[in-house]
Amino acid sequence: MKELERNFREPEESFFFDQLFVECVETEADASGWATLSEIVDLGVTEAQQYEDELTGETDNPPQAFEDLTSYGQSVQEYLKEEIRSRILPGKYSERYRTSQLPDEGIVDVRFTRDVDELSQGERELLATSVEQNHRYEPSLIDEVENGHEHLDSLIAQGYLRRVEDDGSRYVMLEEDVIECAVVGEETPIFYAPNEENFITTLKTELKDGGGGLVEFTATPEDRASFSHPHFNLTAQQITTSDPMMLLARAYYGETDREERRELEYQFRQGRYPHFLSSGPAMELGVDIGDLNTLLLYGTPPNANSYLQRIGRAGRESGNSLVHSVSQRNPIDYYYHEHPEELIASDPQQVPLNEVNLEVLHQSLTWAILDWIATTRWIPWRMDQSGLDELVVYRDESSDRSEPRPNDILRFTEILSSSNFQLQSQGEDAPLEALRTVIDENTDEVQKWLRDLIAFGVCTDCGRKHTDGYNGECQRDGCDGTVESILDKHSNLAEGVLSGADDRLGFEEAIIDLYNDQWSDIDGDLEDIDDELSDVRREERRTRDRDEKLELRERKNQLRRRADQLDDYLRRLEDMDFGQYLNRESPAAFGLRSVGDSVEVVE
């Protein structure tokens, strides 16, 4: 899903900034058709931010169309500036090297605003090298030309170049006021080399001889948007058929936070953004996504039910839909590619559930422990409002449910709706320690409760249940199966649910300790990242190899981004409701559990 989302998003980003750049050139161009790069960059940043505001509309949820694309420590405004510059100048932008620009496609021409013939030969050589890679590491740049340092200082003094500081190192960039751009046309042609079949900008011919055989190329992007044009160009078609627009993609999957999922559903249903939603089984059931009419299925779903659920997402309002299926390279997809009518005409299938499967029983009995506590004990959870934050506290001992209900205690549903920040702590007075204490004090009684729940027999053939103690033939007519005692078959199940067994977590690990164990693991990862960062910094200070320094800086950025991601994940876990957290993280599949405010005991 993430790969599909990325495959959709990245071309959209590229086309958006191509469109934006050309539109800004046409808007800022003077009577001769030229506009300086500084004017184009300023207008482009303004237009991009305005576009995001339009996507936001009247909601309070901006799409963060650009914020998610920035590199570590980079502002949205700087990211936008670099993306716009990268449309005409090769170099390193937002931690990525760009080599293909609009001039290479013959859409935009570039030239200097000054007469570079006045520069010395060495200055011209250094300037040409800077043009070939903007944002160049200064020591590497001056090594390219004899007396490079002297020429660099001169070009900076004349306003052609400027130094920038980046993570303690110096880089060199072209000044944007000395460069101007024009959309290619009759009055603003670009040069074309027929033998090499490539385009040469005016700027390059000003700095060095462009070679013989160059001809003027005057075809406009509008001309080249036609398939019949000998120089048809996809970018030209894209920028001339619509205003600058970046279709946003998002991934929607089972592990997506509930709050984020609901926000995605709302925005997608409103038709504002995202425009492409990549999902899987998470979108099969219970999601209203409005007037969606088009689906792209990547691969054949594992069964007919999944297929029907997924295609059923489209056409719910109009009654019409378009479903395009892309087959993967596996036998099932090959088969249905040849026989699509079998899948399309398939009927829903019943979904069997083996209630006495060991994994199902283990999860069911984990929930049953909460039922036992709810039917036998009052847990004195209360909300403490004495501080700046409301926190759940546990200070008194639990009491038997036969006694009157204590005042102001929280119901279990209120515990589930409390955030992890309010609920989770460590120590004997931690709120969830109440569950551990109750179980420790009543282990034998809890085990008896669990064993009573599985005190029945099941036919090995048809699955019919029988009373405990009956081990003969199945009593269902026509069935020749034998009855097997679940309690005998899984004699240690009750103990395993409490303390864990094999690779299945016990109740304490799956419910009580889950959050703190996960928090400790993530905190340990953060400490490891800090240690590695220290090692990388030491290596960076020691080495004198430029390429190694660049690699180490990139590694630092990667580690910082990873630390930021883990910190953000911890914050989201803190803000998550306990019930939502169990639903997402607990191996006990807590999301399948129905929880009410009251418990009825039936004799």
Order of alpha helices (4+ residues) and beta strands (2+ residues): alpha-beta-alpha-alpha-beta-beta-beta-alpha-beta-alpha-alpha-beta-beta-beta-beta-beta-alpha-beta-alpha-alpha-beta-alpha-beta-beta-alpha-beta-alpha-alpha-alpha-beta-beta-beta-beta-alpha-alpha-alpha-alpha-beta-beta-beta-alpha-alpha-alpha-alpha-alpha
